[in-house]
Structures are given as structure tokens and as C-alpha cells.
Amino acid sequence: MEDPLRSPLPGLTESVHRSLEEIPPAWRGCPLALCLSGGADSSALALLLVRREFRERLPTGMEALHVRHHLRGAQSQGDADSVHELCGRLGLPLRILDAPVASGPGLEARCRQARYHALRQAAPRTILATAHHRDDQAETVLLRLLRGAHARGLAGIHPWRDDGVWRPLLGADRADLESICRSEGWRPRFDASNGDRRFFRNEIRLDLLPRWERESPGIAHALADLADATHRLAPHLERALDRLADRVGLAIDPRGFALCLEGLDDPCVDPELALLLERTWNRVGRRPWAGQQLSRLLADASRPGAGRRKGGQGETAIWGGRRLRVEAEAVPMGN
């Protein structure tokens, strides 16, 4: 039995209340949908949000949405059955959505894209609450650091997205959410794919971060705090990048994007330009080029002459006359 004197419930409750205050006014009258996978994180969020103090602050009501990708056979059905049982216990309306995804390269990214598409199609003007927590944040920041992310990428998972995705538990530890499930007598599901080290994020979660934590206790909190500090600086940085985007004539189209380097003193070492390109790659749904690869590209594009190079996820960079264009065969647009 959990020790009531050491319960994480008061801290989690306060964290959710603070997060509710940060929902933009334009969204506060909208219904809320809890993205419920059946795991410990989302189950704990459901157990928290059905408490009377939160229901009273959500007058338009709340439902749960569970997405099935049909990748894990009987385990997927077990997840759906568990979610159905939990929602019945909590009196929470449930909709189960199908978003089939084929096995193959880039599975995590394709599942995430299919999942959010299904959720938004089912609930177009609804706040989507997900159970991302502080450990997820630390993993994300470390993953982006290892992939060469610039300052914007270090903001990690945002507590609120402009499209209505809400993460009220980013200040909570995974252990706290597991504790909530135990204290409520609920046994969540475990997704075996979370132990598959072929996925780089799992290797970070299971090996790299725990080893660092043993050697330098508090590293995960430090990474999450870095994300929080970067996120708070984001509005100022975004305004600076908007001004630079106007200056270089940045243009985005379905195939990619283009800009003019004329007038920049030294594009190769311009930190704002690197951040602008990172933001642009994200907005066209591509992974930003690594730092050294980007530096070589900007050096080539700044010199006289023309050329082209493949990079990133197969994009083609084309330059000449201090103009640069990056395109791919099918660049998925979005944030």
C-alpha cells in the first residue's frame, strides 16, 4: 500500500491546476478528450482528471479516445479491453479509433502521425490531453541533442500546442504516475514494444539515461529544466526568427522551401539563420539537417557558383546566386 504521507497526489493536483490556467482563453470553452493508451501514464491522467475538482473546471465535459494501430495482435485488443474497463469504472465516455499502420522503417514517426490524424479527425475542435511527463521530456531533449538539434529543438515537448494538444503532466515523474495507479488499485497495461532497443528512444530510456542518472543523480530533471527554460524564451526567439524570415524572403510550398542569403554577412556562422532553417524543416515535416551537414551546405551556398547535394531524409538542396532551395519528392506539410 502507498504511504499517504508520501503520496504524489497533492503535487500532481497542483501541477494540473497550474496547467489548466495556461490553456489559451480561445480554447477554454472547448470539450476535452483524454488520449488513453492503457499504459500507466495515461491511466494516471484519467484517474486524476475525473476527480471532482477538475470536472468542475471542465464544464463542457470530457471523453476518452483510444487509437488502435493493429500492430500487436492480441495485445492491442487487450489494451482496448483494459481502456474500456477503466472508463467504465470512472464513468468516462470512450471512443475507440482505428488508425492502421504497416510495419517498416520510421514506424514510431508514422504511428505518431497516424494517431494524431485520427484523433483530430474524431475531435476537430477539442482539447487533446496527453500524459507526457518529465521523463519523456528528458528523453526527448537528449534525443534531440544527440541528433544535433539547435536551441529551438531543446524546448522539447511543449506543454501546449497551437492545435489544441495539452500536456498537463510535464512536471511529473514517471514513478509518480505509476504510484497513482497503485494507490487507486489499477493495473495498467505494458506495451512490450517499449522494451525494444531497436528504437533509439528506448535505448535512451532503458540504458543511457539510467546510467547517467546513477553517475550524476538529477540529470533527467536538469534536462527537463533545460527544456522548460528554452520554452519560456521561445516567444522572444520566434519573433526574431519571423523578422529574419521576412528579411531572407523565406517561402514554403508543398515541395519544400527557398530563401535568399543575399545581405547576410556570413550565413555559415549566423546562429539565427541556423535556427530559422531548423524551424522551417520542422514545419515542412522533415528532420533538420545535422549541424556539420548544415554548415557545409551554407558554406557552399554562400560562394559563387551553383550546385546541389542530397542530405537529411533524402532532400535535395539546390543553390546558386546566393539563393538556396531545399525540396523533397513529397514533403508533408504541418507543424
Secondary structure, DSSP 4 states (H G I P E B T S, - for coil): ---GGG-SHHHHHHHHHHHHHTS-GGGTTS-EEEE--SSHHHHHHHHHHTSHHHHTT-TT-EEEEEEE-S-STHHHHHHHHHHHHHHHHHT--EEEEE----SSTTHHHHHHHHHHHHHHHHSTTSEEE----HHHHHHHHHHHHHTT--GGGGG-S-SB-TTSEE-TTTTS-HHHHHHHHHHTT------GGGG-TTSHHHHIIIIIHHHHHHHSTTHHHHHHHHHHHHHHHHHHHHHHHHHHHHHTT-EEETTEEEEE-TT-S-GGG-HHHHHHHHHHHHHTT-PPPPHHHHHHHHHHHHSSSEEEEEETTTEEEEEETTEEEEE-TT-----
